[in-house]
C-alpha cells in the first residue's frame, strides 16, 4: 500500500476493462457452472471483463488451465486458448459499453458473463477463424 501525505489530493485510480480473444479448436458441449451445459461452436470468441486495478493479473488467471472455476469464463478458458487481450483504462467503467458495441457486431452468447449487470452477454462469437475478428 502506498503512503500518501496527509491532506494531499490525488487522482482517482483508473479502472480497467479488458477484451479477451479466445480460440476454441472444436465445437464443444461445456458445463458452465449453474447455467448447466452450453454448446459452443469452434472458432474465435471475445470476452469483456472488468480488470479493476490489476488487469494483467486477471488476464494471467484466464490463461492458466488449472484454477478454481468461479466465473462463467473460467469454464471456457480451460477448454480454449487465449490468443490475445486488449486492456483499456478509464476513470469510469467501460465494461458494459464495450459489451454493447460488441453485441452489435458479433453473435451474442446470451447470458454469459453478465450475471451482475443488465447486459445480455459479455461473450461474443466472432466466427470460425481469426480473419473475421
C-alpha positions as CSV (number, residue, x, y, z in Angstrom):
1,X,0.0,0.0,0.0
2,X,1.3,3.4,-0.9
3,X,1.6,6.1,1.8
4,X,0.2,9.5,0.8
5,X,0.9,12.7,2.5
6,X,-2.0,13.9,4.7
7,X,-4.2,16.4,3.0
8,X,-2.8,15.9,-0.5
9,X,-5.4,15.5,-3.2
10,X,-4.6,12.6,-5.6
11,X,-6.1,11.5,-8.9
12,X,-8.6,8.6,-8.6
13,X,-7.2,5.2,-9.6
14,X,-8.0,4.2,-13.1
15,X,-10.4,1.3,-13.6
16,X,-9.6,-1.2,-16.3
17,X,-11.7,-3.2,-18.8
18,X,-10.3,-5.9,-20.9
19,X,-11.3,-7.8,-24.0
20,X,-10.0,-11.4,-24.1
21,X,-9.7,-13.1,-27.5
22,X,-10.1,-16.9,-27.3
23,X,-9.9,-19.7,-29.8
24,X,-11.9,-22.8,-29.2
25,X,-10.4,-25.5,-31.5
26,X,-13.6,-27.7,-31.8
27,X,-17.3,-27.4,-31.2
28,X,-17.9,-28.4,-27.6
29,X,-20.6,-29.0,-25.1
30,X,-19.3,-27.3,-21.9
31,X,-20.8,-27.2,-18.4
32,X,-20.8,-23.5,-17.4
33,X,-21.4,-23.6,-13.6
34,X,-25.0,-23.3,-12.5
35,X,-26.1,-22.5,-16.1
36,X,-25.6,-26.1,-17.0
37,X,-24.4,-27.3,-20.4
38,X,-24.0,-24.9,-23.3
39,X,-23.0,-25.6,-26.9
40,X,-20.0,-23.6,-28.2
41,X,-19.0,-23.6,-31.9
42,X,-15.4,-23.9,-33.0
43,X,-13.9,-20.5,-33.5
44,X,-12.9,-17.1,-32.1
45,X,-14.7,-15.7,-29.0
46,X,-14.4,-12.2,-27.5
47,X,-15.0,-11.8,-23.7
48,X,-15.3,-8.5,-22.0
49,X,-14.3,-8.3,-18.3
50,X,-13.5,-5.9,-15.6
51,X,-9.9,-5.9,-14.6
52,X,-10.2,-3.5,-11.7
53,X,-6.8,-2.1,-10.7
54,X,-4.8,-5.2,-11.9
55,X,-6.0,-6.3,-15.3
56,X,-2.8,-8.2,-16.1
57,X,-3.3,-10.4,-13.1
58,X,-6.9,-11.2,-14.2
59,X,-5.7,-12.0,-17.8
60,X,-2.9,-14.2,-16.4
61,X,-5.6,-16.1,-14.4
62,X,-7.6,-16.6,-17.6
63,X,-4.6,-18.1,-19.4
64,X,-4.0,-20.7,-16.6
65,X,-5.6,-24.0,-17.2
66,X,-5.5,-25.1,-13.6
67,X,-7.7,-22.9,-11.4
68,X,-10.8,-22.9,-9.3
69,X,-13.7,-22.3,-11.7
70,X,-15.6,-19.3,-10.3
71,X,-16.8,-17.1,-13.2
72,X,-18.6,-18.3,-16.4
73,X,-15.5,-17.5,-18.4
74,X,-13.4,-20.0,-16.3
75,X,-15.3,-22.9,-17.8
76,X,-14.5,-21.7,-21.3
77,X,-10.8,-20.7,-20.8
78,X,-9.8,-24.2,-19.6
79,X,-11.0,-25.6,-23.0
80,X,-9.8,-22.8,-25.2
81,X,-6.6,-20.9,-25.9
82,X,-6.2,-17.2,-25.1
83,X,-4.8,-15.7,-28.3
84,X,-4.8,-12.0,-27.2
85,X,-6.1,-9.3,-25.0
86,X,-6.8,-5.6,-25.1
87,X,-6.8,-3.5,-21.9
88,X,-8.5,-0.1,-21.6
89,X,-8.1,2.2,-18.6
90,X,-10.6,4.9,-17.7
91,X,-11.9,6.7,-14.7
92,X,-15.3,5.2,-15.5
93,X,-16.3,1.6,-16.0
94,X,-16.5,0.7,-19.8
95,X,-17.3,-3.0,-19.5
96,X,-21.0,-2.8,-20.4
97,X,-20.4,-0.1,-23.1
98,X,-17.9,-2.3,-24.8
99,X,-20.1,-5.4,-24.4
100,X,-22.9,-3.4,-26.0
101,X,-20.8,-2.4,-29.0
102,X,-19.5,-6.0,-29.5
103,X,-23.1,-7.3,-29.2
104,X,-24.0,-5.2,-32.2
105,X,-21.1,-6.5,-34.3
106,X,-20.9,-10.2,-33.3
107,X,-23.1,-13.1,-32.3
108,X,-24.0,-12.9,-28.6
109,X,-23.7,-15.9,-26.3
110,X,-26.8,-14.9,-24.3
111,X,-26.5,-14.6,-20.5
112,X,-22.8,-15.5,-20.5
113,X,-20.7,-13.4,-18.0
114,X,-23.4,-10.9,-17.4
115,X,-25.0,-12.0,-14.2
116,X,-24.0,-8.8,-12.3
117,X,-25.3,-6.3,-14.8
118,X,-28.2,-5.8,-17.3
119,X,-26.2,-6.7,-20.4
120,X,-27.4,-9.7,-22.5
121,X,-23.9,-11.0,-22.6
122,X,-20.2,-10.4,-22.2
123,X,-19.2,-13.2,-24.5
124,X,-19.4,-12.9,-28.3
125,X,-18.7,-15.4,-31.1
126,X,-16.7,-13.8,-33.9
127,X,-16.5,-16.8,-36.3
128,X,-14.6,-19.9,-37.2
129,X,-11.3,-18.2,-37.9
130,X,-9.2,-15.1,-37.0
131,X,-9.9,-13.4,-40.3
132,X,-13.4,-12.5,-39.1
133,X,-12.3,-10.7,-35.9
